Amino acid sequence: MVHYNFDKDLQMGEEAQTGAIERIKKEFEGIVIVEKRSRNKNFDIKGNYQNMEIRFEVKWDIMAAKTGNVAIEYESRSKPSGISVTQADYWIYKIQDEFYLIETIKIKEAISKGLFHRIVTGGDTGSFTRMYLVKVPIFINLGKKI
């Protein structure tokens, strides 16, 4: 998201979460969603699946199609955020009209292997949000389209 307006970005995030829930229910047949649209900073959606709790982080990167990069936040306002603090087992990224499911551990492994090509600072005014940029093809190959 990139409106640099929290309310607009939140609305888009909730729209992406609705689409993600539909896909989660297809991918994890029988899952029971127990928490959604969480204001929790550590995940967005939580479900019970095969007697296990699983959590999802949902992102809609509207700039990815234009820039060719996926932005993965790791720090904001000089504090760890995003991938650094997530408790999600999976990340779901919406890029254009497609959703991709990626295990969080695979994203962290890709970062530790240096598969990002740049670190940038951006975000809302004063947030000094730090992000890894990963080329879209590399990023989507970490998971699968759902």
N, C-alpha and C positions, 0 to 999 in steps of 0.2 A: 504494500500500500504506500501511496506517496502523495497524499493531499496536504501533508503537513498540517492537518487539522484533525485533532483527536476524535471529535464527534463523527466526522465523515469517514475516517479510517475505521472507527469502531463499527459503524453501520455496515461498511463493506466486509469487515471481518465476520460479523454476524451472518451476513448473506453467504459468505464462503463456508461458515460452519454448518449452515443448513444443508448446503450441497454436500459437504463432507459427511454429515450424518447419514444421508441417503446412501452414499457409497460405502461407508463403514458397515451399514446393515447388510449390504450385498456381499461385501468381502468377508465379513465375520458373521456368517449366517447364525442366527440365534442369539447374537449379542443383545444384552439389555443395557441401554444407555441410562446411567444413573445420575449423571451430571452433564449439563451442556451450557454453553455460553458462559463458562466459568470466568469470574473476574480474578481468579487465581493466576498469579504470574507464572506458575510452574507448568500449567497445562490448560487446555480449553475444554476437552470432552473426556469423560470417564465412563467406562462400561464394564460390565461383568461378562466374561466370555469363557466358557468351559471351565468354570470354577476359579477363574483368575480375574483380577482387576487389571484392565489395560487403559492407558491414558494416551490422548492424542493432542498434539499441538496443530493448529490450523493456520496457514498463512496464504494470503492472496498477493502475489507479487505482480502488480500491474505493470511495472517497468521492465520485467524480464523480457517480454517480447520485443520491446524497443531497444534495450541495451544489450541483450544476449547474455545477461548475467542474472543469477539468483543471489539475492542479498540475505546473508545469515547473520542476524544480530547476535552480538556477544557481550556488549557493554552499553549502558546508557546512564547518563548523568553520573559518570565516574563509578558506577556500580555494575557488577556482573548482571547480565540479563540474557534473555533468549537462550541460545544453545548452551551457555555457561551454567544456567540454573534450572533448565527444564527438568521436569520429572516425567515427561512424556516418553512413552515407549516407542511411539511413531510420530512422525511429522507428516502432515498432508499439506502439500503445496498446490495452490491453484495457479496455473500459468495459462493465460488466455482462457479458454473454456475447458481446459483439461485439468484433472486432479491426479496427483502423483502421491503414492504412499511410500514412505521411506522410513526404515528403522532408524531411530535416533542414533544408535551406536554406529551405524554406517556413515552418518553425517559427521559425527565426531572423529571417526577413523579417517575419513577423507580430509578433514581439516588437519589432523595430526600428520598426515602424509604430505601435506602441502599442496593438495589439489585445488586450492583457491589460487587465484592469480593476483589478487590485490586486496588490500584492506582500505576501507574508506570510512570517512566520518560524515554523518548527515543526520536526518531525522528532524523532528519538530525543533523549533527555535529554542536554543539553550539546552537541548538534550545531549548534544555531542555523542550521538549514537554511533558506535563502532560496529562495522560489519565486514564479514568476509565476502568477497565476490567470487562466485563459482560460475563458470560457463554453463549455460542451460543444458547442453547435451551431456556434459559430465555429471551434472547434478541429477538429471532424470534417470541416468543409467545406474544410479545408486539404488533405485527402487523400481516401482512399476506403476503404470497408468491404471487408475481404477475408475 
